[in-house]
């Protein structure tokens, strides 16, 4: 998602200064964050700053979701009365 948002100019990387020891418990030296311009210590998947930005883009309407499932128009057949607990 980050790459898509970057390609359409909806988001830009936010460079940070490298962290210095002592590192916090969440710091992972083998991970890099794309949102923070490749900084070492966490991944974009656990990046709270990216998550906040993503939610902000949803709230302002820059990101929308298509084809939200609707249980009322579900193409599967109706299974009313079929709980699998009937006596045989």
Backbone as CSV, one residue per row, in Angstrom:
resi,resn,N_x,N_y,N_z,CA_x,CA_y,CA_z,C_x,C_y,C_z
1,UNK,0.824,-1.178,0.000,0.000,0.000,0.000,0.877,1.253,0.000
2,UNK,1.968,1.216,0.724,2.852,2.377,0.788,3.347,2.756,-0.603
3,UNK,3.804,1.775,-1.370,4.333,2.055,-2.702,3.267,2.665,-3.606
4,UNK,2.044,2.178,-3.515,0.942,2.720,-4.312,0.673,4.178,-3.922
5,UNK,0.578,4.453,-2.637,0.334,5.821,-2.167,1.481,6.746,-2.552
6,UNK,2.693,6.255,-2.500,3.858,7.041,-2.887,3.816,7.374,-4.385
7,UNK,3.437,6.400,-5.204,3.423,6.596,-6.658,2.369,7.595,-7.110
8,UNK,1.314,7.779,-6.321,0.268,8.741,-6.692,0.353,10.017,-5.847
9,UNK,1.478,10.194,-5.208,1.759,11.407,-4.417,0.754,11.665,-3.298
10,UNK,0.231,10.601,-2.710,-0.657,10.747,-1.550,0.120,10.686,-0.244
11,UNK,1.405,10.300,-0.346,2.227,10.146,0.848,3.684,10.375,0.449
12,UNK,4.490,10.765,1.389,5.926,10.936,1.163,6.658,10.316,2.345
13,UNK,7.894,9.878,2.104,8.654,9.308,3.215,8.981,10.409,4.217
14,UNK,9.133,10.010,5.463,9.433,10.921,6.573,10.754,10.485,7.193
15,UNK,11.870,11.004,6.702,13.169,10.589,7.246,13.314,10.904,8.736
16,UNK,13.950,10.017,9.437,14.254,10.190,10.863,15.751,10.071,11.071
17,UNK,16.226,10.631,12.131,17.622,10.425,12.521,17.766,9.023,13.095
18,UNK,18.874,8.363,12.808,19.067,7.017,13.365,19.022,7.039,14.891
19,UNK,18.465,5.989,15.455,18.404,5.868,16.915,19.780,5.540,17.469
20,UNK,19.995,5.956,18.674,21.248,5.693,19.359,20.968,4.825,20.588
21,UNK,21.926,3.991,20.980,21.741,3.176,22.191,21.577,4.059,23.414
22,UNK,20.905,3.610,24.410,20.252,2.306,24.524,18.942,2.283,23.731
23,UNK,18.738,1.185,23.034,17.562,1.038,22.186,16.349,0.580,22.994
24,UNK,15.144,0.998,22.572,13.927,0.521,23.248,13.691,-0.965,22.939
25,UNK,12.815,-1.591,23.693,12.534,-3.026,23.529,12.014,-3.372,22.139
26,UNK,11.275,-2.466,21.512,10.691,-2.756,20.194,11.700,-2.635,19.056
27,UNK,12.879,-2.110,19.306,13.892,-1.891,18.277,14.382,-3.223,17.715
28,UNK,14.316,-3.350,16.379,14.761,-4.571,15.694,15.816,-4.183,14.652
29,UNK,17.100,-4.451,14.921,18.174,-3.998,14.033,18.149,-4.599,12.628
30,UNK,17.400,-5.659,12.419,17.348,-6.283,11.092,16.189,-5.760,10.241
31,UNK,15.390,-4.835,10.778,14.229,-4.324,10.049,14.451,-2.888,9.601
32,UNK,13.867,-2.558,8.452,13.921,-1.199,7.915,12.497,-0.730,7.624
33,UNK,12.254,0.559,7.807,10.934,1.140,7.570,10.944,2.000,6.312
34,UNK,10.164,1.606,5.320,10.072,2.375,4.079,9.540,3.784,4.332
35,UNK,8.550,3.884,5.201,7.941,5.194,5.473,8.953,6.164,6.070
36,UNK,9.865,5.656,6.857,10.892,6.496,7.470,12.203,6.429,6.683
37,UNK,12.092,6.372,5.355,13.238,6.418,4.434,14.281,5.343,4.709
38,UNK,13.823,4.152,5.101,14.726,3.022,5.294,15.437,2.968,6.624
39,UNK,15.008,3.757,7.576,15.662,3.757,8.890,15.590,2.372,9.518
40,UNK,16.645,2.005,10.220,16.729,0.702,10.889,16.004,0.773,12.228
41,UNK,15.340,-0.331,12.584,14.754,-0.432,13.915,13.343,-0.962,13.948
42,UNK,12.597,-0.778,12.849,11.237,-1.312,12.773,10.843,-1.415,11.306
43,UNK,9.742,-2.101,11.039,9.260,-2.230,9.664,8.029,-1.352,9.483
44,UNK,7.651,-1.143,8.253,6.453,-0.354,7.967,5.209,-1.060,8.518
45,UNK,5.267,-2.378,8.673,4.122,-3.152,9.175,3.832,-2.864,10.643
46,UNK,4.829,-2.409,11.373,4.630,-2.080,12.790,4.804,-0.586,13.058
47,UNK,4.852,0.207,12.004,5.116,1.641,12.130,3.845,2.411,12.512
48,UNK,3.804,2.902,13.727,2.629,3.642,14.195,2.432,4.950,13.440
49,UNK,3.504,5.602,13.046,3.391,6.856,12.292,2.726,6.609,10.935
50,UNK,3.118,5.521,10.257,2.494,5.192,8.975,1.028,4.829,9.162
51,UNK,0.725,4.076,10.199,-0.670,3.701,10.463,-1.526,4.936,10.715
52,UNK,-1.012,5.902,11.490,-1.754,7.139,11.739,-1.983,7.916,10.446
53,UNK,-0.961,7.999,9.598,-1.077,8.699,8.314,-2.093,8.009,7.424
54,UNK,-2.063,6.696,7.381,-2.994,5.897,6.578,-4.438,6.151,7.031
55,UNK,-4.656,6.132,8.343,-6.003,6.401,8.862,-6.445,7.825,8.553
56,UNK,-5.528,8.769,8.604,-5.845,10.148,8.268,-6.292,10.258,6.800
57,UNK,-5.612,9.549,5.900,-5.992,9.564,4.491,-7.362,8.938,4.263
58,UNK,-7.712,7.944,5.046,-9.045,7.346,4.967,-10.089,8.355,5.431
59,UNK,-9.831,9.016,6.554,-10.789,9.976,7.116,-11.068,11.146,6.183
60,UNK,-10.051,11.632,5.465,-10.264,12.768,4.567,-10.773,12.327,3.197
61,UNK,-10.928,11.028,2.997,-11.509,10.524,1.764,-10.534,10.288,0.623
62,UNK,-9.239,10.337,0.882,-8.256,10.083,-0.170,-8.090,8.598,-0.447
63,UNK,-8.478,7.762,0.516,-8.452,6.315,0.352,-9.865,5.813,0.581
64,UNK,-10.366,5.036,-0.362,-11.689,4.436,-0.242,-11.572,2.955,-0.552
65,UNK,-12.483,2.195,-0.016,-12.503,0.760,-0.244,-13.659,0.430,-1.165
66,UNK,-13.396,-0.397,-2.170,-14.410,-0.790,-3.127,-15.042,-2.108,-2.715
67,UNK,-16.268,-2.303,-3.190,-16.957,-3.579,-3.036,-16.988,-4.091,-1.599
68,UNK,-17.473,-3.256,-0.693,-17.631,-3.677,0.684,-18.648,-4.809,0.725
69,UNK,-18.311,-5.931,1.351,-19.256,-7.049,1.396,-20.584,-6.652,2.042
70,UNK,-21.650,-7.163,1.490,-22.987,-6.886,2.003,-23.674,-8.226,2.217
71,UNK,-23.977,-8.564,3.453,-24.591,-9.861,3.741,-25.989,-9.971,3.148
72,UNK,-26.650,-8.863,2.876,-27.996,-8.896,2.295,-27.971,-9.231,0.806
73,UNK,-26.872,-8.974,0.129,-26.772,-9.276,-1.298,-25.775,-10.390,-1.567
74,UNK,-25.439,-11.154,-0.560,-24.509,-12.263,-0.683,-25.073,-13.281,-1.674
75,UNK,-24.295,-13.706,-2.683,-24.814,-14.645,-3.675,-24.971,-16.079,-3.178
76,UNK,-24.552,-16.366,-1.967,-24.703,-17.723,-1.439,-26.164,-17.997,-1.098
77,UNK,-26.602,-19.251,-1.227,-27.999,-19.565,-0.924,-28.327,-19.372,0.552
78,UNK,-29.583,-19.092,0.836,-30.057,-18.913,2.205,-30.095,-20.272,2.887
79,UNK,-29.518,-20.359,4.065,-29.485,-21.609,4.813,-30.307,-21.494,6.082
80,UNK,-31.400,-20.767,6.017,-32.256,-20.565,7.184,-32.744,-21.916,7.707
81,UNK,-32.701,-22.070,9.019,-33.180,-23.291,9.648,-32.214,-24.451,9.542
82,UNK,-31.056,-24.246,9.018,-30.089,-25.307,8.846,-28.878,-25.042,9.729
83,UNK,-29.035,-25.267,11.018,-27.945,-24.987,11.941,-26.996,-26.173,12.082
84,UNK,-27.359,-27.301,11.496,-26.518,-28.477,11.629,-26.770,-29.212,12.938
85,UNK,-27.735,-28.725,13.727,-28.047,-29.343,15.011,-29.381,-30.065,14.999
86,UNK,-29.967,-30.261,13.786,-31.267,-30.928,13.719,-31.130,-32.390,14.119
87,UNK,-32.222,-32.926,14.694,-32.247,-34.344,15.058,-32.567,-35.149,13.807
88,UNK,-31.931,-36.291,13.672,-32.153,-37.150,12.512,-32.935,-38.354,12.905
